Amino acid sequence: MSAGYPYRTRRSRPSRSAETSVERERSHAAIPVAIVLVVVALYLARYTVVFPVLFGIVLFLSGLSFLSTRLNPLSPHFYLTRKPSWSAIGVVFLSSFLLFYATYAMWLAHYAPVIPHF
């Protein structure tokens, strides 16, 4: 044996906490918020069909922002330590598309007016 390497080094497996740290860096907090916004928008649709489409636009733009935090290295949010999960991004986009579809269906069925009658 040489003098510089008297012992053979062993590589250890990463700890269980290191493997699950990636899961901790993803946030699912947008899922319940998106669901509540869909329910509120559908409730307010009784007064005007503009509310669901506005909420849908907000959710769609939020989904684009969340997607940017995951994919765009030029975005300052790309370097956050806690990012939205892929499932949260999907739920936000699906919620916006659901509101767009609901608005279209309500428009065809003449469910509510465009200008509210308070």
Contacts in CASP RR format, 6 or more apart in sequence:
PFRMAT RR
TARGET T0000
AUTHOR 0000-0000-0000
METHOD contacts of the structure
MODEL  1
MSAGYPYRTRRSRPSRSAETSVERERSHAAIPVAIVLVVVALYLARYTVV
FPVLFGIVLFLSGLSFLSTRLNPLSPHFYLTRKPSWSAIGVVFLSSFLLF
YATYAMWLAHYAPVIPHF
25 81 0 8 1.000
25 82 0 8 1.000
25 83 0 8 1.000
26 82 0 8 1.000
26 83 0 8 1.000
26 84 0 8 1.000
26 85 0 8 1.000
26 86 0 8 1.000
26 88 0 8 1.000
27 82 0 8 1.000
27 83 0 8 1.000
27 84 0 8 1.000
27 85 0 8 1.000
27 88 0 8 1.000
28 84 0 8 1.000
28 85 0 8 1.000
28 87 0 8 1.000
28 88 0 8 1.000
29 84 0 8 1.000
29 88 0 8 1.000
30 62 0 8 1.000
30 66 0 8 1.000
30 84 0 8 1.000
30 88 0 8 1.000
30 89 0 8 1.000
30 91 0 8 1.000
30 92 0 8 1.000
31 87 0 8 1.000
31 88 0 8 1.000
31 91 0 8 1.000
34 59 0 8 1.000
34 88 0 8 1.000
34 91 0 8 1.000
34 92 0 8 1.000
34 95 0 8 1.000
35 91 0 8 1.000
35 95 0 8 1.000
37 55 0 8 1.000
37 58 0 8 1.000
37 59 0 8 1.000
37 95 0 8 1.000
38 55 0 8 1.000
38 59 0 8 1.000
38 95 0 8 1.000
38 98 0 8 1.000
38 99 0 8 1.000
40 55 0 8 1.000
41 51 0 8 1.000
41 52 0 8 1.000
41 54 0 8 1.000
41 55 0 8 1.000
41 56 0 8 1.000
41 99 0 8 1.000
41 102 0 8 1.000
42 52 0 8 1.000
42 99 0 8 1.000
42 102 0 8 1.000
44 51 0 8 1.000
44 52 0 8 1.000
45 51 0 8 1.000
45 52 0 8 1.000
45 102 0 8 1.000
45 103 0 8 1.000
45 106 0 8 1.000
45 111 0 8 1.000
45 112 0 8 1.000
46 112 0 8 1.000
47 112 0 8 1.000
47 116 0 8 1.000
47 117 0 8 1.000
47 118 0 8 1.000
48 112 0 8 1.000
48 113 0 8 1.000
48 114 0 8 1.000
48 115 0 8 1.000
48 116 0 8 1.000
49 103 0 8 1.000
49 106 0 8 1.000
49 107 0 8 1.000
49 111 0 8 1.000
49 112 0 8 1.000
49 113 0 8 1.000
49 114 0 8 1.000
50 114 0 8 1.000
52 99 0 8 1.000
52 100 0 8 1.000
52 102 0 8 1.000
52 103 0 8 1.000
52 106 0 8 1.000
53 99 0 8 1.000
53 100 0 8 1.000
53 103 0 8 1.000
55 99 0 8 1.000
56 95 0 8 1.000
56 96 0 8 1.000
56 99 0 8 1.000
56 100 0 8 1.000
56 103 0 8 1.000
57 96 0 8 1.000
59 92 0 8 1.000
59 93 0 8 1.000
59 95 0 8 1.000
59 96 0 8 1.000
59 99 0 8 1.000
60 93 0 8 1.000
60 96 0 8 1.000
60 97 0 8 1.000
60 100 0 8 1.000
62 92 0 8 1.000
63 89 0 8 1.000
63 90 0 8 1.000
63 92 0 8 1.000
63 93 0 8 1.000
63 96 0 8 1.000
65 77 0 8 1.000
66 84 0 8 1.000
66 88 0 8 1.000
66 89 0 8 1.000
66 92 0 8 1.000
67 89 0 8 1.000
68 75 0 8 1.000
68 77 0 8 1.000
68 78 0 8 1.000
69 75 0 8 1.000
69 77 0 8 1.000
69 78 0 8 1.000
69 80 0 8 1.000
69 83 0 8 1.000
69 84 0 8 1.000
70 78 0 8 1.000
70 83 0 8 1.000
70 84 0 8 1.000
70 86 0 8 1.000
70 89 0 8 1.000
71 78 0 8 1.000
72 78 0 8 1.000
77 83 0 8 1.000
105 111 0 8 1.000
106 112 0 8 1.000
END
